[in-house]
Amino acid sequence: MTVELPVTLVVRGTSICQGDAMRTMHNDTAGSPQGIAAARSLGDLSHKVYVPKGGDARPEELLFLDVWIDPAGIMKFFSHPDVQAQGAQLFQEKDPTVWMTARGAYSYSLPAARDRNERFVGLIRGPIANPEAAIDTFKKLDAKVVGEVRKKGLLSHELFIKLGPPGAPLELLGLDVWCDEAGMRSHYADEAHMQALAPAFTGRPSASIWQQAPGNWSEW
C-alpha cells in the first residue's frame, strides 16, 4: 500500500489530571521548548490540543492532533525513552494511531469568516471492509451537503485510513473542524444524515466532539 504523505497522528487518552494542572504538565513536557524542537526535528509539522465536548468523549480524556511528514519520524520520536516517560506523565492510558489521507475522498478546507475564532472538532471512527466503498459512501453524501454545512460553520472535512501492519483491521476516520458549536450540533443531530453514513462501516463507529483546549497550551 502506498502511503499518502503527510500523515496524521491522533492521540486520545485518559489524562493524569485535568484543567490547569494538565496544561502545566503538558507545557513542561511535550510542549516545552526542548520537546517542541525534538518533535519538529523529526517531522512534526503541527500539534493541537482538544478537550471533550460531547458524544463518546469522556470528561477525563484529552485529544492531540498532529501532522507529521512521515510515519518514520513518528516511530523514531516515540521510541525515545524521554518521550515515553513524558507520555507516562500525561496519560493514564492512551490510544495513539496514525492515519493517511483517504485517496478520492470529498475533502476540503475553507477559511473562517472574520471573528469566528472558536474551534471544535467532530470525529467519527469505525471499522470498514473496503476503503474505496467506504470513501464512496461518504463522498456521495458530502458533495450534497457541503453548502449547507458551510453555512452552519464547518471549516474543513477530511477522511483518513488507518495505517497498520499487514493484515490489521481496516478503519476509517472522519475529521471535521467547526467554528460554530450550535451549527455543529445541529448537523450531527440529523439522524437521516448519520444513518446514510452507516453503510460505510462494518460495526458501530465511535463519534466524539471536542473543543480547542482553553488557556495557554503549547501548540505549533
N, C-alpha and C positions, 0 to 999 in steps of 0.2 A: 504494500500500500504506500503510495506517495503521500508524504505528509505536507499539508499546506502550511506555509510559514507566513508570519509568526504564529505562535501558539498561545493559548490562554490557560493560565493556571488558576484553578478555583480551590481555595482552602476554606472549608466550612467546619467549624468545630465548637465544642463547649469550652468557653473561656474560663480561665482560672479565677478571675474576678471580673467585676463589671464597672461601668461608668468611668470616672476619672482615674481610678486605680488601674484599670486595664489600659487606658490611654497612656498613662505614665509608663507602665511596664512595656507596652509596645514601642513607645518612643525611645526608651532606654535600651532596647534590644534590637529587634528587626528594623525599627525606624530611626536608629541612631545614625549619625554621620558615617561611622565606620560600616555599619550594616548596609546602609544605602549604597555606599561606594563599592562594597563587595558584591552586592547583587547586580549593580549596574555593570561592573567589570565582566560579569559572566552573561550579560544579555538581558537583564530585567529592564524593560522599557517603561513600565507603568505599574503602580501599586495603589490600589484604592481599598478603603475600609468601609464596611457597612454593618449596621446593627439591625436586629429583627424588627419587622413591622407587621407581619401577618402571615397567613397561610400556614405552611408546615414549619416555618421558622420559630424556634423556641426562644423564650426571653433570655436564656443564658448563653445563646450562641453568638458567634461573630463570623463575618464573611470577609475574606480577602479575594480581590480580583486583580490578577497580574497579567501583563502581556510580556512574553519573552520572545527573544529572537528565534530560539530553537529549543527542543527538549534536552539536548545535551547540556546546555548551560544550567537548566533546572536540576538535572541529576547531579552535576558537579557541585552546585551550590548547596543543595540539601544533604549531600553526603558528608559535608564538613562537620566535625564534632561540635564546633562552636555554634553552628546554625541549629543542629539538633538539640543542643542544650537550651538555646533560646526558645525553640518551639515548645519544649517541655515547660518553660516558664509561662507561656502564653495560653496553652490549651491543655485541658484535662484529657480530651480525646479530639481527634480531628480526622477529616477525610480530604486529603489533597488529591486532586485529579487534574489531568492535562487533556486539553481539547484542541482539535484543529477545526478551522473554518469548514463548514459543510459546503462542498462544491455544488453549485447550481441552486443554492437557496435564494429566496427572495429577501435579501438583507439590505439594510440601508442605514445611514447615519445623517441626521438633519440638524441644522443649527438651532439653538434655543433662541426664542424671542427675548427682547430686552427685559431685564429684571426677573426672568424666570430662572432663579438660581438654585432652587431645591432640586435634589436628585434622589430618585427612587429606582430600585431595580426589581424586576419581576423575573423569577427563574422557574423554568419547568424542565424536569429531568426524568427520563424514563427509558426502559428497555425497548429496543426495536429489533425487528427481524431482518430488515433490509434498508440500508441508508438511503438509497435512491427513492424507494417507495415512501419512506417517512418524510423525506425532504419534499417530495412532490405533494404530499397531503398538506403540508404547511404552506407551500408555495401557492397553491390554488386559492387558499383562503386568505393568505397575507396580501396578495395582489388586489383582492376585492375590498379589503377594509383599510388600506393604507391611508386614504384621505380622511376617513372617519376617526381613526386612532390618532392621527396627527393633530386633529382639532382637539382631542382630549388630552394632549400633552405628551405623546410618545416622541422621543428624540431618536432612538435607534432600536433596531431589531436585528438580531443575529442568531444563526443556528450553528451548532458545533457537533462534531462527532468525537466520542471519547477515544483517546489513544491508549493502547494497552498491548500486552504481549499477544502473539498469535493464538487464536482460539478463545480469547477473552470475550465475555458477553458484550454485545453491541449496545451502546447507549447514545441518546441524543439529548442535547442541552439547548434550550431556547433562552436567550438573554435579552430582555427589554430594559431600556433606560428611559425614565419618565421625568418630567418636570412638574407634574400636577398629580397630587395624590388622589383627589376626588375623581379625576378622569381615569386614572389607572384602575381604581377600584370599580368604577362603573363598567369598564371594559372586561375585567376579569370576572365580574358578576354575571356576564352574559352567558347563560348556560348553553344556548344554542351554539355560540361560537366555540366554547370549550369542548362541547360534545363533538363538534365537527373535527377537532384535532385528535380525538380518541383513537381513530384507526391507525394513526402513526405509531402507536405504542402497542407492545405485546402484554403490558401489565400496567397497573395504576402508576402514573407518574407522580413525582413529588413536585408540588407547586408552592413557592415561597415568595414573600415580599420583604424587601429590605430598604433601609434609608441610609444615605450617606451619614457616617458617624459624626455626631455633633462635637464641636470642640477642635482643638488644635492637634489633630493626629498628623503624624509624619506621613506624607504621601508624595508621590512623584509621577 
